[in-house]
Amino acid sequence: MHKSRSHQEFPAGAVIGFLIFLCCCGVAGAVDLTIFAAASLKEALDENVRAFGAKTGHRVRVSYAGSNALAKQIENGAPADLFISADEEWMDYVAQKNLIAAGTRRDLLTNSLVLVAPAGSAVSLRIGPKFPLLDALKGGRLALANPDVVPAGKYARAALARLEVWGDVEKTLTRSENVRASLVLVARGETSLGIVYVTDAKAEPKVRVVDTFPPSLHPPVVYPAAVLGGKLNPATQALLDYLGGAEARVVWSRGGFGFPR
């Protein structure tokens, strides 16, 4: 009598073919990738990384900090695959150390600088030459990423200097390690005002934009990206291409970022 079997048997060729299919679809051979990224990129980059992982099977971790801190970590041998800086200067620094893969650097995004206040604040200001920023603080503090090294702070100092108010407010500064730390200070009401990127303000409902700095007041806010030296392979190239591609641009735009012309 013929006995029924509870487990179906598959020909060896079918099993091998299925494994090849998995490889081609990116399920097999998935790799771990690490991005070092400027703190202001967080929400939009997190969303893009999730989408890239879902499409490719690659696992992407992002470490956020000020571009200056990340560049120094890269110089000291930190294991990252991709670097996205909030200014050209810190990418130049890494490049001068011969730490980026040749031919991979590209300008990925742009941004704008804004003056923000706690959401419940009634302060009203129009940014212009010698505008009364010090008076608007009313004895409070101005949150700013460290203007000596952090891109957002350097852009802000350049703008305030052009407006001839830097000398008025320099002693009121609460200097932070990155722009997101400044955003938190304003959101908590620990400082009266702060200067951050427009994308930061969009990501935090506890602050509101008082006014936007004209881009002519400071160097262009550009985010260069590059694969780091020794890490160029199909996975890192695919990640960089995805972040600059059409699908990612939808997410970047929704987050308030612009794109280089």
Residue pairs with C-beta under 8 A, 6 or more apart in sequence:
19 28
22 28
23 29
25 57
26 55
26 56
26 57
26 58
27 57
28 57
29 57
30 56
30 57
30 58
30 59
31 58
31 59
31 235
32 58
32 59
32 60
32 61
33 58
33 59
33 60
33 61
33 81
33 82
33 235
33 236
33 239
34 60
34 61
34 62
34 63
34 79
34 80
34 81
34 82
35 45
35 49
35 60
35 61
35 62
35 63
35 80
35 81
35 82
35 83
35 84
35 239
36 62
36 63
36 65
36 70
36 73
36 74
36 78
36 80
36 82
36 83
36 84
37 45
37 62
37 63
37 64
37 70
37 83
37 84
38 64
38 65
38 66
38 67
38 70
38 84
38 85
38 86
38 151
38 178
38 179
38 223
39 64
39 65
39 66
39 86
39 178
39 179
39 180
39 181
40 86
40 111
40 152
40 179
40 180
40 196
40 197
40 199
40 200
41 64
41 84
41 86
41 109
41 199
41 223
42 62
42 64
42 180
42 203
43 203
43 255
44 199
44 251
44 252
44 254
44 255
44 257
45 62
45 84
45 243
46 62
47 251
48 242
48 243
48 247
48 248
48 251
48 252
49 60
49 62
51 242
51 247
51 248
51 251
52 58
52 60
52 238
52 239
52 242
52 243
52 248
53 59
53 60
55 242
56 235
56 238
58 235
58 238
58 239
60 239
63 70
63 80
64 178
64 180
65 73
65 177
65 178
66 86
66 145
66 146
66 149
66 150
66 151
66 177
66 178
66 179
67 85
67 86
67 87
67 90
67 91
67 150
67 151
68 90
68 149
68 150
68 151
69 177
69 178
70 80
70 83
70 85
70 90
71 83
71 85
71 90
71 91
71 93
71 94
73 80
74 80
74 83
74 94
74 99
74 228
75 93
75 94
75 97
75 99
80 228
80 231
81 227
81 228
81 231
81 236
81 239
82 225
82 226
82 227
82 228
82 231
82 236
82 239
82 240
83 91
83 94
83 100
83 225
83 226
83 228
84 108
84 223
84 224
84 225
84 243
85 91
85 94
85 151
85 223
85 224
85 225
86 111
86 151
86 152
86 179
86 221
86 223
87 151
87 154
87 155
87 219
87 221
87 222
87 223
87 224
88 222
88 224
89 151
89 154
90 151
91 100
91 105
91 224
91 226
94 100
94 226
94 228
95 105
95 226
98 229
99 228
99 229
100 226
100 227
100 228
100 229
101 226
101 227
101 228
101 229
101 230
101 231
101 232
104 226
104 227
104 232
104 237
104 240
105 224
105 225
105 226
106 224
106 225
106 226
106 240
106 244
107 222
107 223
107 224
107 225
107 260
108 223
108 224
108 225
108 243
108 244
108 260
109 222
109 223
109 252
109 257
109 258
109 259
109 260
110 220
110 221
110 222
110 223
110 257
110 258
110 259
110 260
111 197
111 198
111 199
111 221
111 223
111 256
111 257
111 258
112 197
112 198
112 212
112 213
112 215
112 221
112 256
112 258
113 152
113 155
113 156
113 159
113 195
113 196
113 197
113 198
113 212
113 213
113 215
113 218
113 221
114 195
114 196
114 197
114 198
114 201
114 209
114 210
114 211
114 212
114 213
115 125
115 127
115 193
115 194
115 195
115 209
115 210
115 211
115 212
115 213
116 183
116 186
116 193
116 194
116 195
116 196
116 200
116 201
116 207
116 208
116 209
116 210
117 123
117 186
117 192
117 193
117 194
117 207
117 208
117 210
118 186
118 187
118 189
118 192
118 206
118 207
118 208
119 187
119 205
119 206
119 207
119 208
120 189
121 192
121 208
123 136
123 192
123 193
123 210
124 210
125 131
125 132
125 133
125 136
125 210
125 211
126 211
127 163
127 211
127 212
127 213
127 214
128 163
129 163
129 164
130 163
130 164
130 165
131 163
131 165
133 142
133 160
133 165
133 168
133 169
133 193
134 165
134 168
134 169
134 172
136 192
136 193
137 169
137 172
137 192
137 193
138 192
140 172
140 191
140 192
140 193
141 172
141 173
141 174
141 185
141 190
141 191
141 192
142 169
142 172
142 173
142 174
142 191
142 192
142 193
142 194
142 195
143 173
143 174
143 176
143 182
143 183
143 185
143 186
143 190
143 191
143 193
143 194
143 195
143 196
144 152
144 153
144 156
144 157
144 173
144 174
144 175
144 176
144 182
144 194
144 195
145 151
145 152
145 153
145 156
145 175
145 176
145 177
145 178
145 179
145 181
145 182
145 196
146 153
146 175
146 176
146 177
147 153
147 154
147 156
147 157
147 173
147 175
148 154
150 176
150 177
150 178
150 179
151 179
151 221
152 178
152 179
152 182
152 195
152 196
152 197
153 175
153 179
153 195
155 218
155 219
155 221
156 195
156 213
156 218
157 166
158 217
158 218
158 219
159 195
159 213
159 217
159 218
160 166
160 169
162 217
162 218
163 217
174 182
174 185
174 190
174 191
176 182
176 185
179 196
179 197
179 200
180 200
182 191
182 194
182 195
182 196
183 194
183 196
183 200
183 201
183 203
183 204
183 207
185 191
185 194
186 193
186 194
186 196
186 206
186 207
187 204
187 206
187 207
188 206
193 210
194 207
195 213
196 207
197 221
197 256
198 209
198 212
198 256
199 255
199 256
199 257
201 207
201 208
201 209
201 256
202 255
202 256
203 255
215 221
222 260
223 257
225 240
225 243
225 244
226 240
227 236
227 237
227 240
242 248
249 259
252 259
